[in-house]
Amino acid sequence: MMVGSFIGLIIGVIVLLLFIGGLNAFLSGIIWSLNVKTGLMSLLGHGLVLGMLQLIAHVPAIITDLTMPSLASTIVVFLVYCFVDGFIARKVGGWFAEEFVPENEAYSPVQTD
């Protein structure tokens, strides 16, 4: 009984990370015109890195919400973290972007005149 729950939890976390990575890859392409890798392992790594950085970045917000639980502090934290989350998502999207090499410059042959 306990093994099935653990396996379900692992599968759920993997699906969540794939979703987070895929969503950020999609939005990075739409908003910032980044060509982000979309392989399965790349999206899993993308989601893992983004999730960990978001978790670390949200520690001050969690502490603020726990020490000052009010509507005003929640609104301020939300407005501030819109920009923080966007910055982090842009950086992670850039880390997973594919390099673009123009077709005529990819492998220029060496001339031996």
N, C-alpha and C positions, 0 to 999 in steps of 0.2 A: 504494500500500500504506500509506504513512504518513498520507495524507489520511483514509482510512477509520478508522484508529485514532484520529485526532484527533476526528473527527466522533462516533465511538462514545464517547469520553471526555466530550465536551460533552453528549451525550444522557444519559449515565450521571450526570453531575453535576446536570443539570436534574431528572432523576427522583429523585435523592437529596434535593435541596432541596425538591421537592414533597412527598416522603414525610415529611421532617422537619417542614415547615410543617403538613401535614395532621395528623400525629400530635400535635403540640403544640396545634393548634386543637381537636382532639377531646378531649385530656386537659384543656385549659383549660375546656372546656365541662362536662366531667364533674366535675372536682375543684373548680374555683372558680366555676362557673356563669357563665362569660363567654360571651357570644354573639360568637364570632370570625368574621370574614369568611371565606368559603370559596370565593371566586372563584379562578380559576387563577393569575392574576397576583398576587393577594393571598397565596396560599399559597406561591408562589415567593419573593416578597419576605419573607414570614414565615420561611421556611426559611433564606434567605440571612442575614437579620439574626440569627436564633438561632444559626446555624452559626458566623458570625463572632464573636459575643460568647462563645460556648462555647470557641472556639479561643483567643481572647485570655485568657479566664479560666483555661484549663487550662495556661498556660505555667508557673506555679509548680509545678503537679503534675508536669509533665513533667520539670522541673529536679530536683525532689525524687526522682523515680523514677530519674533518671540518676545522681544523686550518692549516693543511699543505696538501692541495690537490695536490699530485703529484704521478707519477708512482712509484718513489722510496719508498715513505712512504707507499703506498698501498702494495707493495711487502714485505716490512719489517713487516708490521702489519699482513699480511697473513701468513708469515713464523712463526712469534712469536705465533700467535693464533692457528696454527695447533697443537702445543704442549699444549697450554692452553685448547683448546676444547677437546683434547684427554684425558687430566687429569680429566677434569670435567665429561666427559662421562664415564670414568672408575669408578670414585667415585660413580656416580649415579647408574651405573649398579651394583656395589657392594652393595649399599643400598637396591636394589630390588632383590638381588640374594636369591635363596632358600637355606636353610641350608641342607647340605648332611649328612645324618646319615647312616653309614653302616648297612646293614640288620641284621647282627648278634649282633650289639650293640644298636639297637633301644630301646628295652624294655627287659633288662636282668632280668630274674626272680630272686627274692630273695631266697637264699637257707636257709633252716631252719634245718641244720644238728645238 
